[in-house]
Amino acid sequence: MPDVDNLLTSFYQLDDEARKEVVETIQFKLQYHRDPERAEQIKQIKGWLEFPQIAIPK
């Protein structure tokens, strides 16, 4: 999954303000573009947290 590796590597390099913006953008996108089937699959994975539960520094 090279895309995921790239996203994590890029996210790690961002400062706190930019990380907050990325998280907010993803949360906004999930409001309108969530795949219901995938969202349901996440609930079945033990220990997997849904994205909006991620805490980010202010």
Predicted model as a PDB file, atoms N, CA, C, CB and O in Angstrom, pLDDT in the B-factor column:
MODEL        1                                                                  
ATOM      1  N   MET A   1       0.822  -1.176   0.000  1.00 72.00           N  
ATOM      2  CA  MET A   1       0.000   0.000   0.000  1.00 72.00           C  
ATOM      3  C   MET A   1       0.874   1.249   0.000  1.00 72.00           C  
ATOM      4  CB  MET A   1      -0.940  -0.008   1.197  1.00 72.00           C  
ATOM      5  O   MET A   1       0.935   1.969   0.997  1.00 72.00           O  
ATOM      6  N   PRO A   2       1.535   1.501  -1.096  1.00 84.00           N  
ATOM      7  CA  PRO A   2       2.453   2.639  -1.158  1.00 84.00           C  
ATOM      8  C   PRO A   2       1.768   3.982  -0.929  1.00 84.00           C  
ATOM      9  CB  PRO A   2       3.144   2.656  -2.491  1.00 84.00           C  
ATOM     10  O   PRO A   2       2.391   4.900  -0.396  1.00 84.00           O  
ATOM     11  N   ASP A   3       0.498   4.121  -1.320  1.00 91.00           N  
ATOM     12  CA  ASP A   3      -0.201   5.387  -1.092  1.00 91.00           C  
ATOM     13  C   ASP A   3      -0.343   5.679   0.399  1.00 91.00           C  
ATOM     14  CB  ASP A   3      -1.582   5.360  -1.755  1.00 91.00           C  
ATOM     15  O   ASP A   3      -0.172   6.818   0.834  1.00 91.00           O  
ATOM     16  N   VAL A   4      -0.653   4.662   1.165  1.00 91.00           N  
ATOM     17  CA  VAL A   4      -0.795   4.847   2.614  1.00 91.00           C  
ATOM     18  C   VAL A   4       0.554   5.200   3.225  1.00 91.00           C  
ATOM     19  CB  VAL A   4      -1.373   3.570   3.281  1.00 91.00           C  
ATOM     20  O   VAL A   4       0.643   6.096   4.065  1.00 91.00           O  
ATOM     21  N   ASP A   5       1.592   4.508   2.810  1.00 93.00           N  
ATOM     22  CA  ASP A   5       2.941   4.823   3.300  1.00 93.00           C  
ATOM     23  C   ASP A   5       3.305   6.266   2.975  1.00 93.00           C  
ATOM     24  CB  ASP A   5       3.982   3.862   2.685  1.00 93.00           C  
ATOM     25  O   ASP A   5       3.858   6.974   3.817  1.00 93.00           O  
ATOM     26  N   ASN A   6       2.999   6.702   1.766  1.00 94.00           N  
ATOM     27  CA  ASN A   6       3.298   8.063   1.355  1.00 94.00           C  
ATOM     28  C   ASN A   6       2.500   9.077   2.181  1.00 94.00           C  
ATOM     29  CB  ASN A   6       3.000   8.240  -0.136  1.00 94.00           C  
ATOM     30  O   ASN A   6       3.040  10.098   2.606  1.00 94.00           O  
ATOM     31  N   LEU A   7       1.220   8.791   2.404  1.00 94.00           N  
ATOM     32  CA  LEU A   7       0.391   9.687   3.212  1.00 94.00           C  
ATOM     33  C   LEU A   7       0.929   9.816   4.637  1.00 94.00           C  
ATOM     34  CB  LEU A   7      -1.052   9.185   3.245  1.00 94.00           C  
ATOM     35  O   LEU A   7       1.021  10.920   5.173  1.00 94.00           O  
ATOM     36  N   LEU A   8       1.279   8.693   5.240  1.00 95.00           N  
ATOM     37  CA  LEU A   8       1.793   8.730   6.611  1.00 95.00           C  
ATOM     38  C   LEU A   8       3.131   9.462   6.685  1.00 95.00           C  
ATOM     39  CB  LEU A   8       1.945   7.308   7.159  1.00 95.00           C  
ATOM     40  O   LEU A   8       3.365  10.242   7.607  1.00 95.00           O  
ATOM     41  N   THR A   9       4.001   9.211   5.720  1.00 96.00           N  
ATOM     42  CA  THR A   9       5.301   9.880   5.693  1.00 96.00           C  
ATOM     43  C   THR A   9       5.122  11.386   5.515  1.00 96.00           C  
ATOM     44  CB  THR A   9       6.182   9.307   4.563  1.00 96.00           C  
ATOM     45  O   THR A   9       5.782  12.177   6.189  1.00 96.00           O  
ATOM     46  N   SER A  10       4.247  11.772   4.625  1.00 96.00           N  
ATOM     47  CA  SER A  10       3.995  13.191   4.392  1.00 96.00           C  
ATOM     48  C   SER A  10       3.347  13.840   5.605  1.00 96.00           C  
ATOM     49  CB  SER A  10       3.110  13.381   3.163  1.00 96.00           C  
ATOM     50  O   SER A  10       3.742  14.935   6.006  1.00 96.00           O  
ATOM     51  N   PHE A  11       2.362  13.181   6.190  1.00 96.00           N  
ATOM     52  CA  PHE A  11       1.670  13.714   7.367  1.00 96.00           C  
ATOM     53  C   PHE A  11       2.649  13.923   8.512  1.00 96.00           C  
ATOM     54  CB  PHE A  11       0.536  12.772   7.804  1.00 96.00           C  
ATOM     55  O   PHE A  11       2.579  14.931   9.214  1.00 96.00           O  
ATOM     56  N   TYR A  12       3.548  12.988   8.701  1.00 96.00           N  
ATOM     57  CA  TYR A  12       4.540  13.060   9.787  1.00 96.00           C  
ATOM     58  C   TYR A  12       5.404  14.317   9.672  1.00 96.00           C  
ATOM     59  CB  TYR A  12       5.437  11.809   9.776  1.00 96.00           C  
ATOM     60  O   TYR A  12       5.804  14.894  10.683  1.00 96.00           O  
ATOM     61  N   GLN A  13       5.684  14.731   8.461  1.00 97.00           N  
ATOM     62  CA  GLN A  13       6.571  15.865   8.236  1.00 97.00           C  
ATOM     63  C   GLN A  13       5.882  17.219   8.401  1.00 97.00           C  
ATOM     64  CB  GLN A  13       7.161  15.773   6.863  1.00 97.00           C  
ATOM     65  O   GLN A  13       6.558  18.243   8.491  1.00 97.00           O  
ATOM     66  N   LEU A  14       4.570  17.240   8.442  1.00 97.00           N  
ATOM     67  CA  LEU A  14       3.835  18.494   8.565  1.00 97.00           C  
ATOM     68  C   LEU A  14       3.923  19.050   9.986  1.00 97.00           C  
ATOM     69  CB  LEU A  14       2.372  18.292   8.170  1.00 97.00           C  
ATOM     70  O   LEU A  14       4.093  18.302  10.949  1.00 97.00           O  
ATOM     71  N   ASP A  15       3.806  20.374  10.099  1.00 97.00           N  
ATOM     72  CA  ASP A  15       3.725  20.965  11.429  1.00 97.00           C  
ATOM     73  C   ASP A  15       2.303  20.762  11.966  1.00 97.00           C  
ATOM     74  CB  ASP A  15       4.106  22.486  11.396  1.00 97.00           C  
ATOM     75  O   ASP A  15       1.426  20.299  11.237  1.00 97.00           O  
ATOM     76  N   ASP A  16       2.076  21.107  13.231  1.00 96.00           N  
ATOM     77  CA  ASP A  16       0.792  20.841  13.873  1.00 96.00           C  
ATOM     78  C   ASP A  16      -0.373  21.545  13.177  1.00 96.00           C  
ATOM     79  CB  ASP A  16       0.849  21.265  15.321  1.00 96.00           C  
ATOM     80  O   ASP A  16      -1.460  20.980  13.059  1.00 96.00           O  
ATOM     81  N   GLU A  17      -0.152  22.757  12.724  1.00 97.00           N  
ATOM     82  CA  GLU A  17      -1.226  23.494  12.049  1.00 97.00           C  
ATOM     83  C   GLU A  17      -1.654  22.792  10.764  1.00 97.00           C  
ATOM     84  CB  GLU A  17      -0.777  24.928  11.738  1.00 97.00           C  
ATOM     85  O   GLU A  17      -2.848  22.650  10.499  1.00 97.00           O  
ATOM     86  N   ALA A  18      -0.693  22.358   9.975  1.00 97.00           N  
ATOM     87  CA  ALA A  18      -1.005  21.673   8.721  1.00 97.00           C  
ATOM     88  C   ALA A  18      -1.650  20.316   8.984  1.00 97.00           C  
ATOM     89  CB  ALA A  18       0.263  21.498   7.877  1.00 97.00           C  
ATOM     90  O   ALA A  18      -2.555  19.913   8.254  1.00 97.00           O  
ATOM     91  N   ARG A  19      -1.198  19.609  10.014  1.00 96.00           N  
ATOM     92  CA  ARG A  19      -1.821  18.322  10.363  1.00 96.00           C  
ATOM     93  C   ARG A  19      -3.287  18.519  10.716  1.00 96.00           C  
ATOM     94  CB  ARG A  19      -1.077  17.655  11.542  1.00 96.00           C  
ATOM     95  O   ARG A  19      -4.147  17.744  10.299  1.00 96.00           O  
ATOM     96  N   LYS A  20      -3.564  19.570  11.493  1.00 95.00           N  
ATOM     97  CA  LYS A  20      -4.942  19.874  11.880  1.00 95.00           C  
ATOM     98  C   LYS A  20      -5.794  20.130  10.637  1.00 95.00           C  
ATOM     99  CB  LYS A  20      -4.986  21.097  12.827  1.00 95.00           C  
ATOM    100  O   LYS A  20      -6.930  19.663  10.554  1.00 95.00           O  
ATOM    101  N   GLU A  21      -5.255  20.863   9.683  1.00 97.00           N  
ATOM    102  CA  GLU A  21      -5.989  21.153   8.447  1.00 97.00           C  
ATOM    103  C   GLU A  21      -6.276  19.878   7.654  1.00 97.00           C  
ATOM    104  CB  GLU A  21      -5.199  22.140   7.581  1.00 97.00           C  
ATOM    105  O   GLU A  21      -7.363  19.725   7.098  1.00 97.00           O  
ATOM    106  N   VAL A  22      -5.309  18.967   7.599  1.00 95.00           N  
ATOM    107  CA  VAL A  22      -5.508  17.706   6.881  1.00 95.00           C  
ATOM    108  C   VAL A  22      -6.621  16.900   7.543  1.00 95.00           C  
ATOM    109  CB  VAL A  22      -4.195  16.883   6.840  1.00 95.00           C  
ATOM    110  O   VAL A  22      -7.502  16.379   6.859  1.00 95.00           O  
ATOM    111  N   VAL A  23      -6.586  16.797   8.858  1.00 94.00           N  
ATOM    112  CA  VAL A  23      -7.608  16.042   9.580  1.00 94.00           C  
ATOM    113  C   VAL A  23      -8.982  16.669   9.374  1.00 94.00           C  
ATOM    114  CB  VAL A  23      -7.273  15.975  11.081  1.00 94.00           C  
ATOM    115  O   VAL A  23      -9.958  15.954   9.145  1.00 94.00           O  
ATOM    116  N   GLU A  24      -9.072  17.991   9.451  1.00 95.00           N  
ATOM    117  CA  GLU A  24     -10.345  18.672   9.240  1.00 95.00           C  
ATOM    118  C   GLU A  24     -10.870  18.452   7.822  1.00 95.00           C  
ATOM    119  CB  GLU A  24     -10.196  20.165   9.517  1.00 95.00           C  
ATOM    120  O   GLU A  24     -12.071  18.277   7.619  1.00 95.00           O  
ATOM    121  N   THR A  25      -9.974  18.463   6.854  1.00 95.00           N  
ATOM    122  CA  THR A  25     -10.376  18.224   5.464  1.00 95.00           C  
ATOM    123  C   THR A  25     -10.934  16.821   5.292  1.00 95.00           C  
ATOM    124  CB  THR A  25      -9.189  18.435   4.517  1.00 95.00           C  
ATOM    125  O   THR A  25     -11.951  16.630   4.624  1.00 95.00           O  
ATOM    126  N   ILE A  26     -10.279  15.850   5.886  1.00 93.00           N  
ATOM    127  CA  ILE A  26     -10.758  14.467   5.776  1.00 93.00           C  
ATOM    128  C   ILE A  26     -12.109  14.319   6.472  1.00 93.00           C  
ATOM    129  CB  ILE A  26      -9.731  13.481   6.384  1.00 93.00           C  
ATOM    130  O   ILE A  26     -13.008  13.664   5.946  1.00 93.00           O  
ATOM    131  N   GLN A  27     -12.255  14.923   7.650  1.00 92.00           N  
ATOM    132  CA  GLN A  27     -13.538  14.851   8.343  1.00 92.00           C  
ATOM    133  C   GLN A  27     -14.647  15.474   7.497  1.00 92.00           C  
ATOM    134  CB  GLN A  27     -13.452  15.554   9.706  1.00 92.00           C  
ATOM    135  O   GLN A  27     -15.752  14.935   7.439  1.00 92.00           O  
ATOM    136  N   PHE A  28     -14.367  16.601   6.843  1.00 95.00           N  
ATOM    137  CA  PHE A  28     -15.336  17.242   5.963  1.00 95.00           C  
ATOM    138  C   PHE A  28     -15.699  16.319   4.799  1.00 95.00           C  
ATOM    139  CB  PHE A  28     -14.782  18.578   5.437  1.00 95.00           C  
ATOM    140  O   PHE A  28     -16.876  16.159   4.475  1.00 95.00           O  
ATOM    141  N   LYS A  29     -14.697  15.720   4.175  1.00 94.00           N  
ATOM    142  CA  LYS A  29     -14.938  14.811   3.043  1.00 94.00           C  
ATOM    143  C   LYS A  29     -15.794  13.616   3.463  1.00 94.00           C  
ATOM    144  CB  LYS A  29     -13.603  14.318   2.459  1.00 94.00           C  
ATOM    145  O   LYS A  29     -16.644  13.156   2.700  1.00 94.00           O  
ATOM    146  N   LEU A  30     -15.566  13.116   4.678  1.00 91.00           N  
ATOM    147  CA  LEU A  30     -16.330  11.966   5.155  1.00 91.00           C  
ATOM    148  C   LEU A  30     -17.814  12.282   5.317  1.00 91.00           C  
ATOM    149  CB  LEU A  30     -15.766  11.482   6.474  1.00 91.00           C  
ATOM    150  O   LEU A  30     -18.649  11.380   5.256  1.00 91.00           O  
ATOM    151  N   GLN A  31     -18.148  13.547   5.521  1.00 92.00           N  
ATOM    152  CA  GLN A  31     -19.553  13.926   5.656  1.00 92.00           C  
ATOM    153  C   GLN A  31     -20.325  13.665   4.358  1.00 92.00           C  
ATOM    154  CB  GLN A  31     -19.667  15.406   6.049  1.00 92.00           C  
ATOM    155  O   GLN A  31     -21.518  13.365   4.401  1.00 92.00           O  
ATOM    156  N   TYR A  32     -19.657  13.775   3.211  1.00 94.00           N  
ATOM    157  CA  TYR A  32     -20.335  13.688   1.924  1.00 94.00           C  
ATOM    158  C   TYR A  32     -19.888  12.508   1.056  1.00 94.00           C  
ATOM    159  CB  TYR A  32     -20.123  14.954   1.173  1.00 94.00           C  
ATOM    160  O   TYR A  32     -20.553  12.168   0.078  1.00 94.00           O  
ATOM    161  N   HIS A  33     -18.786  11.901   1.409  1.00 94.00           N  
ATOM    162  CA  HIS A  33     -18.230  10.866   0.529  1.00 94.00           C  
ATOM    163  C   HIS A  33     -17.899   9.567   1.269  1.00 94.00           C  
ATOM    164  CB  HIS A  33     -16.982  11.390  -0.149  1.00 94.00           C  
ATOM    165  O   HIS A  33     -17.061   8.794   0.804  1.00 94.00           O  
ATOM    166  N   ARG A  34     -18.530   9.321   2.387  1.00 93.00           N  
ATOM    167  CA  ARG A  34     -18.270   8.091   3.151  1.00 93.00           C  
ATOM    168  C   ARG A  34     -18.864   6.895   2.405  1.00 93.00           C  
ATOM    169  CB  ARG A  34     -18.868   8.191   4.596  1.00 93.00           C  
ATOM    170  O   ARG A  34     -20.004   6.939   1.943  1.00 93.00           O  
ATOM    171  N   ASP A  35     -18.080   5.838   2.299  1.00 93.00           N  
ATOM    172  CA  ASP A  35     -18.549   4.591   1.694  1.00 93.00           C  
ATOM    173  C   ASP A  35     -19.208   3.779   2.812  1.00 93.00           C  
ATOM    174  CB  ASP A  35     -17.361   3.784   1.001  1.00 93.00           C  
ATOM    175  O   ASP A  35     -18.516   3.301   3.711  1.00 93.00           O  
ATOM    176  N   PRO A  36     -20.532   3.617   2.770  1.00 92.00           N  
ATOM    177  CA  PRO A  36     -21.237   2.938   3.866  1.00 92.00           C  
ATOM    178  C   PRO A  36     -20.734   1.517   4.119  1.00 92.00           C  
ATOM    179  CB  PRO A  36     -22.716   2.896   3.569  1.00 92.00           C  
ATOM    180  O   PRO A  36     -20.662   1.071   5.264  1.00 92.00           O  
ATOM    181  N   GLU A  37     -20.391   0.821   3.054  1.00 93.00           N  
ATOM    182  CA  GLU A  37     -19.910  -0.559   3.220  1.00 93.00           C  
ATOM    183  C   GLU A  37     -18.569  -0.581   3.962  1.00 93.00           C  
ATOM    184  CB  GLU A  37     -19.767  -1.253   1.842  1.00 93.00           C  
ATOM    185  O   GLU A  37     -18.373  -1.382   4.875  1.00 93.00           O  
ATOM    186  N   ARG A  38     -17.665   0.289   3.571  1.00 89.00           N  
ATOM    187  CA  ARG A  38     -16.362   0.346   4.233  1.00 89.00           C  
ATOM    188  C   ARG A  38     -16.501   0.854   5.664  1.00 89.00           C  
ATOM    189  CB  ARG A  38     -15.399   1.244   3.447  1.00 89.00           C  
ATOM    190  O   ARG A  38     -15.808   0.379   6.564  1.00 89.00           O  
ATOM    191  N   ALA A  39     -17.394   1.816   5.875  1.00 87.00           N  
ATOM    192  CA  ALA A  39     -17.623   2.324   7.226  1.00 87.00           C  
ATOM    193  C   ALA A  39     -18.119   1.209   8.140  1.00 87.00           C  
ATOM    194  CB  ALA A  39     -18.634   3.484   7.204  1.00 87.00           C  
ATOM    195  O   ALA A  39     -17.739   1.145   9.309  1.00 87.00           O  
ATOM    196  N   GLU A  40     -18.960   0.339   7.613  1.00 88.00           N  
ATOM    197  CA  GLU A  40     -19.465  -0.795   8.388  1.00 88.00           C  
ATOM    198  C   GLU A  40     -18.355  -1.807   8.652  1.00 88.00           C  
ATOM    199  CB  GLU A  40     -20.635  -1.471   7.654  1.00 88.00           C  
ATOM    200  O   GLU A  40     -18.289  -2.382   9.738  1.00 88.00           O  
ATOM    201  N   GLN A  41     -17.485  -2.029   7.670  1.00 87.00           N  
ATOM    202  CA  GLN A  41     -16.375  -2.975   7.842  1.00 87.00           C  
ATOM    203  C   GLN A  41     -15.455  -2.533   8.976  1.00 87.00           C  
ATOM    204  CB  GLN A  41     -15.573  -3.112   6.533  1.00 87.00           C  
ATOM    205  O   GLN A  41     -14.939  -3.367   9.719  1.00 87.00           O  
ATOM    206  N   ILE A  42     -15.249  -1.231   9.109  1.00 84.00           N  
ATOM    207  CA  ILE A  42     -14.377  -0.721  10.172  1.00 84.00           C  
ATOM    208  C   ILE A  42     -14.897  -1.131  11.541  1.00 84.00           C  
ATOM    209  CB  ILE A  42     -14.262   0.807  10.089  1.00 84.00           C  
ATOM    210  O   ILE A  42     -14.113  -1.439  12.438  1.00 84.00           O  
ATOM    211  N   LYS A  43     -16.213  -1.135  11.705  1.00 84.00           N  
ATOM    212  CA  LYS A  43     -16.810  -1.509  12.986  1.00 84.00           C  
ATOM    213  C   LYS A  43     -16.507  -2.953  13.360  1.00 84.00           C  
ATOM    214  CB  LYS A  43     -18.308  -1.297  12.945  1.00 84.00           C  
ATOM    215  O   LYS A  43     -16.533  -3.314  14.536  1.00 84.00           O  
ATOM    216  N   GLN A  44     -16.222  -3.772  12.362  1.00 85.00           N  
ATOM    217  CA  GLN A  44     -15.965  -5.191  12.597  1.00 85.00           C  
ATOM    218  C   GLN A  44     -14.508  -5.484  12.938  1.00 85.00           C  
ATOM    219  CB  GLN A  44     -16.364  -5.988  11.385  1.00 85.00           C  
ATOM    220  O   GLN A  44     -14.186  -6.598  13.352  1.00 85.00           O  
ATOM    221  N   ILE A  45     -13.627  -4.510  12.773  1.00 84.00           N  
ATOM    222  CA  ILE A  45     -12.202  -4.721  13.017  1.00 84.00           C  
ATOM    223  C   ILE A  45     -11.893  -4.343  14.463  1.00 84.00           C  
ATOM    224  CB  ILE A  45     -11.329  -3.888  12.021  1.00 84.00           C  
ATOM    225  O   ILE A  45     -12.002  -3.179  14.848  1.00 84.00           O  
ATOM    226  N   LYS A  46     -11.512  -5.323  15.246  1.00 78.00           N  
ATOM    227  CA  LYS A  46     -11.233  -5.102  16.662  1.00 78.00           C  
ATOM    228  C   LYS A  46     -10.058  -4.137  16.818  1.00 78.00           C  
ATOM    229  CB  LYS A  46     -10.934  -6.443  17.376  1.00 78.00           C  
ATOM    230  O   LYS A  46      -9.002  -4.321  16.213  1.00 78.00           O  
ATOM    231  N   GLY A  47     -10.257  -3.124  17.626  1.00 77.00           N  
ATOM    232  CA  GLY A  47      -9.194  -2.172  17.904  1.00 77.00           C  
ATOM    233  C   GLY A  47      -9.062  -1.052  16.893  1.00 77.00           C  
ATOM    234  O   GLY A  47      -8.223  -0.168  17.068  1.00 77.00           O  
ATOM    235  N   TRP A  48      -9.861  -1.063  15.847  1.00 73.00           N  
ATOM    236  CA  TRP A  48      -9.781  -0.027  14.811  1.00 73.00           C  
ATOM    237  C   TRP A  48     -10.656   1.142  15.234  1.00 73.00           C  
ATOM    238  CB  TRP A  48     -10.224  -0.578  13.412  1.00 73.00           C  
ATOM    239  O   TRP A  48     -11.831   0.965  15.555  1.00 73.00           O  
ATOM    240  N   LEU A  49     -10.080   2.333  15.233  1.00 65.00           N  
ATOM    241  CA  LEU A  49     -10.842   3.524  15.584  1.00 65.00           C  
ATOM    242  C   LEU A  49     -11.291   4.223  14.320  1.00 65.00           C  
ATOM    243  CB  LEU A  49     -10.013   4.475  16.467  1.00 65.00           C  
ATOM    244  O   LEU A  49     -10.543   4.302  13.345  1.00 65.00           O  
ATOM    245  N   GLU A  50     -12.508   4.728  14.337  1.00 57.00           N  
ATOM    246  CA  GLU A  50     -12.965   5.523  13.207  1.00 57.00           C  
ATOM    247  C   GLU A  50     -12.248   6.849  13.216  1.00 57.00           C  
ATOM    248  CB  GLU A  50     -14.489   5.728  13.245  1.00 57.00           C  
ATOM    249  O   GLU A  50     -11.946   7.381  14.284  1.00 57.00           O  
ATOM    250  N   PHE A  51     -11.970   7.391  12.057  1.00 55.00           N  
ATOM    251  CA  PHE A  51     -11.164   8.579  11.905  1.00 55.00           C  
ATOM    252  C   PHE A  51     -11.584   9.771  12.747  1.00 55.00           C  
ATOM    253  CB  PHE A  51     -11.168   8.967  10.512  1.00 55.00           C  
ATOM    254  O   PHE A  51     -10.721  10.407  13.352  1.00 55.00           O  
ATOM    255  N   PRO A  52     -12.887  10.110  12.817  1.00 52.00           N  
ATOM    256  CA  PRO A  52     -13.251  11.308  13.561  1.00 52.00           C  
ATOM    257  C   PRO A  52     -12.896  11.271  15.040  1.00 52.00           C  
ATOM    258  CB  PRO A  52     -14.697  11.540  13.424  1.00 52.00           C  
ATOM    259  O   PRO A  52     -12.976  12.304  15.706  1.00 52.00           O  
ATOM    260  N   GLN A  53     -12.507  10.120  15.576  1.00 50.00           N  
ATOM    261  CA  GLN A  53     -12.139  10.022  16.977  1.00 50.00           C  
ATOM    262  C   GLN A  53     -10.688  10.427  17.230  1.00 50.00           C  
ATOM    263  CB  GLN A  53     -12.370   8.617  17.465  1.00 50.00           C  
ATOM    264  O   GLN A  53     -10.259  10.474  18.383  1.00 50.00           O  
ATOM    265  N   ILE A  54      -9.944  10.712  16.203  1.00 53.00           N  
ATOM    266  CA  ILE A  54      -8.546  11.084  16.356  1.00 53.00           C  
ATOM    267  C   ILE A  54      -8.447  12.464  17.000  1.00 53.00           C  
ATOM    268  CB  ILE A  54      -7.823  11.066  14.992  1.00 53.00           C  
ATOM    269  O   ILE A  54      -9.075  13.422  16.549  1.00 53.00           O  
ATOM    270  N   ALA A  55      -7.656  12.546  18.049  1.00 51.00           N  
ATOM    271  CA  ALA A  55      -7.432  13.836  18.704  1.00 51.00           C  
ATOM    272  C   ALA A  55      -6.214  14.494  18.089  1.00 51.00           C  
ATOM    273  CB  ALA A  55      -7.250  13.668  20.238  1.00 51.00           C  
ATOM    274  O   ALA A  55      -5.190  13.848  17.866  1.00 51.00           O  
ATOM    275  N   ILE A  56      -6.330  15.766  17.821  1.00 51.00           N  
ATOM    276  CA  ILE A  56      -5.210  16.499  17.252  1.00 51.00           C  
ATOM    277  C   ILE A  56      -4.908  17.704  18.128  1.00 51.00           C  
ATOM    278  CB  ILE A  56      -5.510  16.936  15.797  1.00 51.00           C  
ATOM    279  O   ILE A  56      -5.818  18.270  18.734  1.00 51.00           O  
ATOM    280  N   PRO A  57      -3.648  18.103  18.204  1.00 50.00           N  
ATOM    281  CA  PRO A  57      -3.296  19.254  19.039  1.00 50.00           C  
ATOM    282  C   PRO A  57      -3.923  20.529  18.516  1.00 50.00           C  
ATOM    283  CB  PRO A  57      -1.787  19.417  19.113  1.00 50.00           C  
ATOM    284  O   PRO A  57      -4.114  20.701  17.312  1.00 50.00           O  
ATOM    285  N   LYS A  58      -4.241  21.421  19.442  1.00 51.00           N  
ATOM    286  CA  LYS A  58      -4.822  22.718  19.051  1.00 51.00           C  
ATOM    287  C   LYS A  58      -3.785  23.802  19.118  1.00 51.00           C  
ATOM    288  CB  LYS A  58      -6.010  23.083  19.945  1.00 51.00           C  
ATOM    289  O   LYS A  58      -4.082  24.960  18.826  1.00 51.00           O  
TER     290      LYS A  58                                                      
ENDMDL                                                                          
END                                                                             
